[in-house]
Amino acid sequence: MMSESAEFEFEVLLRRALAPVEPPSDLSERLETTLANLTELAADELESWELGAMRDPRNWVRPVAATVVGTTAGAALVLLRARGRAKRRRPDSALDAAEKALRDVFGEARKLLER
C-alpha cells in the first residue's frame, strides 16, 4: 500500500505531466509551409515521370508514393487553411458555419489545383 506522502507526490507528478502545453506561436505557419512544400515536391516528381516507363510495374512505386504524399499533404493544407479562416469569424448558426466551412474547403482546394 502507498503512503499518503507517496500518493501526494504521485498526484503532483501526474498533474505536472498532464498540464496543458502551449504550442509554439509559429507552428501553424511551419506546418503550412511544410505541407505546401510536400505538395509541390510530389507534383514535381509526378511531372518528371514518362508514361513509357509506366509499362513496367516496378516503376510504379515512386509515382504512387508521390500521389499519396501529394494528395495527403494537399488535403491537410486545405483543411488547415479553412480551419484558420473559420477561427477568425463567428457563424450565425450551425448551418451557416457548415456552409462557410464547405465554401472555404472548396475554395482552398481550387487554389491548390490551379497551381
N, C-alpha and C positions, 0 to 999 in steps of 0.2 A: 504494500500500500504506500502511496505517496504522502509525504509530509505536507503540511499546509504551506510551508515556505517554498518547497519544490513545486507545488501546484501553482502558487502565485507566480513564481519565476517562469514556469511554463506558459502561463497566460500572458505575461508580459512579452515573452519572446514571440508568441503566436500573434499578438497584436502588432508588434513591430514588423513581422514578416508579411502580414496581410494589410498593412497600411497602404492607402492609395498612393500611387506614384504618378506624378505629372510627366507626360511625355515632353521631349524637347520641343521648343516652340517652332523649329523649322522641320519637324518630322513630316508634316503633310507635304511641304514643298519638295523635300528629298524623295519621298515616296512617289510623288507625281513625276519628278524628273527621271527617276529610275524606271518607272513604268513606261514613260514616253520613249526612253532610250531602248528598252527591250522591244517595244513595238516597232520602232524604226529598224533596229538590227534584224529582227525577224523578217520584216518586209524586204530589206536589202538582201538577205540570204535567199529568200524565195525568188527575187528578181534575177539573181545570178545563176539560177539553175536553168539548164536547157531541157526542153521537152524530150529530145532524143535520148538523153541519159536516163529518163524515167522508165524506159523499157525493162531495165534490169531492176528487179525488186530490191536488190542490195543497196541501190542508190536512193531508196525511199526514206531512209531513216532521217537524214538531215532536213529534207523538206517537211516531213511530218512533224518533226520536233519544232521546226521554225513556225509551222502553222499553229501548233498547240501553244507554244510560248507567246506568239504574237496575239492570238485570239484571247488568251487568258489575261495577258498584260493590258490589251486594249479594253477588254470588258471591265477590268478593275479600274483602269484610268477613267473610263466613262462614269462608273459608279462613284468614284472618289470626287470627281468634279461636280457631278449632280448633287452629291451629299453636301459639298461645300456651299453650293448655291442655296440649298434648302435650309441650311443653318442660318443664313443671312436674312431670311424673311419669315414672317408668321402667317400661316394659312388661316383663312376664314372658317373653313370646315374640313372634315376628313376627305370629302370628295374633291374639294379644291386642292388640297395637299397632294392627293394622288394624281390629279390631272397635271399639276405643275411638275411633279416628280417625273411623270412619263414624258412630258414635253422636254424637260432637261436631259433625260437619258437619251432620247432620240436625237435631240439637238447636238449633244456631245458626240454621239456615235456618228452622225452625219459629218461633223467637223473632222473626226479622226479618219473617216473613209475618204474624204476629199483630199487629204494629204497624199 
